[in-house]
Structure formats: C-alpha cells, structure tokens
Amino acid sequence: CQGIGVSLTDWNGFSEERNFIGLDNFIRFFSDKRAMNAIGVTLLFGLVSPLLLNVFGLLLALLFDSKIKGKVFARTAVYMPSLEQLGVNGSFDWMGDPKKAIWLIIIVNVWQFVGGPMMIYLAGLQSVPMDLYESAKIDGANTWQSFKNVTWPLLYPSARINIFTNIIGS
C-alpha cells in the first residue's frame, strides 16, 4: 500500500518533499519506448525460460531414469563447462544484437539451472511404482501411452513445483 502511495507522488527517494501527481508517473512509464521494451523482454524471458527449463528438465530426467546408453551423453551435455565446446564462438555476434542477446541469455539460464527441475522430475519418476508400468504393458500400452497415461499424471506435483519455482526464478 505504501508503494502504491509513493508511486502517485513525485518523491525522488531522498528528499522529504512529496507532491501528489496522480497517475503521471504511470502515464510517463507506459509511453516510454525503453520501458515497453523492458517489459517485453521480461515477459519473453519469464515465459520462455521456465518452459524450456521444464521441457529439458523432464527430458533429462527421463534419460537419467532410463537404462539406455545415452546417459553418459546427457550427463556430459548437462555439465559441459562452456558454450565454445558446442561451436558457439566469436564467429556469430550474439551479444552485439539485442534481439539475439536475449536468446543467448535464455540458453545460458536454461543450461545453468536445468539441473534443479531435472532432479525434481527424476525424484518424481523414481516414485512411480513399476507395477503400474507392468500393468500398462499387459494392457497393450506402448511407450508413449505409458508416459501419457501413467508417468505424466503422476508427475503433476513435480511439474507444478517446477513451473511455479521456475516462473518465480525467471
């Protein structure tokens, strides 16, 4: 409430003088192109980053939970220390163009923080009883049907935690 009250004044944060100016601060803010750009970039980051964190976190958790040979590759990809090892180097000016820079920031954010969602999904996957998969297989379910009808519904609590914490974090 105090913040709303201050937003309706011309207070500079230091002086004792506060004059009521109504919605002038909001009018100036929403007519400023830089402010609108900042809001757009924030929304892009706040929506795309959690989406990618959850998608890649789930994919990595599924890979780490399986018994396939791809585990080693996934571990390497998750913990690879630098972008240059992927061939992303100075030949492409990512940071020189603001439209490309936000995507680089999203990629780095996802790479840096995908381990958290992965661990939450992995814990959720390991809590799914194996007899449910066996029952689904006996009923004729393929891998996709087992995931859609057994795994995913039981991962809702993990997904909910990941989605909320990733949106808050982003």
N, C-alpha and C positions, 0 to 999 in steps of 0.2 A: 504494500500500500504506500509505503514511504517512497519507493522508487517511482511509482506512478505519479505521486505528488510532485517529486523533483522534476520529472520529465515534462511537466506542464509549466516550468519556470525557466528563466534564463541563467540560472545559477551556474557558475563556472567550476564549481567543486572546491574552491579555495576561499573565496570572499564570503562575507556574512550576508551580503545583499542578495536577495532573491525576489525577482519580479515575476508575477504571473503573466504568462504569454499564451496560455491556452494550447492549441494544437499546432502552433507554429513550428516547433521542433519536428513534429511528425510530418508536416507538410514539406519542410525542407529536406528531411531524410528521404521521403518517398519520391521526391523529384530529383534527387541526386543520382546520376548515372552510375557513379562508383559504388554507391550503397546498393543499388539494384543488382549490379554485377556481383557484389559480395554475397548478397542473399542467394542469387542463382548458383554461384559456386558452392556455397554452403549446402544448399539443397541437393545439388548434384553429388557432392561428396557424402552427405548424410544419407542418401538413398542408395547410391551405387556401392559404396564401400561395405555397408552391412550385408547387402545382397551377395556380393562376391565373397565376403568372409564366410557366410553361411553355406554357400554352394561349395566353395573349395574346402571348407572345414569338414563338411559332410562327405565329400568325395575322398578326402584324405583319410578320414575315419573309417570309411568303408574299405579302403585299400589296406590300411593298417590292421583292420579286423579280419581280413581275409587270409587265406593260406596260399596266395599266389606269389610268384617271384617278383612282382612289381613293387613289393615293399621296400626293397633297397633303393630303387629309383625314387620312390616317393619320399623316403627319408632324406635322400640327397637333395631333392628339389626343395623340400621344406627348410632345410638347414644350410643351403648353399649361401656362402657369405657375401657375394657381390653380384651386381647386375651385369658386369663385364663378362662374366662366365657364360651368360646367355647370349652374348654377341651384341648387347646393347651398350655401345660405347659412344665416343665423341662424334662418330660419323652421322649421327642423327641428333639434331639440336632440340632435344626435348624441353629443356628449361628456357630456351630462347623464345618460345611461342607460348603465350598464356593458355591457349586452347589445348595444347599438348601437355603443358606442365601439370595441369590438374589431373590428367590421366596417369602421369608418372607418379604423382603423389598418392593417388588411389592404389596403384600397383604396389608401391613400396609399403603403404599402410596394410594392405591385404597380406603381403608377404611377411611383414613383421608380426602381425597379430593373428594370423590364421591358426596358429598353434592352440590358442585358447578355445575357439569353437571346435576345433578338431578333437581336443581332449574331452570336451563335454559330450560331443556326439559319440566318441569312442566309448565313454562310460555308459551312455545310453544303449549303444549297440551291444555291449557286453552284458547288459542286464536283461536282454531279450532271451527268454527261455528257448533252448534249442528244440524242445519238443513241439513248439509252435511251427518251426520251420519244417520239421519232420511231418507234422500233420498236413501242412500246406502241400508238401511234396506228394504225400499219399493221395491227397485230393486232386492232384494233377497240376498244381501251380508251377509255372516256370519261375525263373529268377526274378523277372520284372514283377510278376504278380505277387510273389512272396514279399518283395520290397514294398510294393504299393499297399498290400493288404495286411501285412504282418509288421514289417520293420517300421515303416513311416508312421503309422498310427501310434506305435509305442515310443517313437522319438518326439512326439509333440511336446512333452515337457522340456526336453533338451533344446528343441527348436525355439520354443517360447523364451527360454532363458537366453539363448544366443541372440535372437532377434532383438530383444529389449536391451541387453547389455551392449550389443554392437551399435545400435542406433544411439544410445546414450554416449558411448565412447566416441562415435564418429561426430 
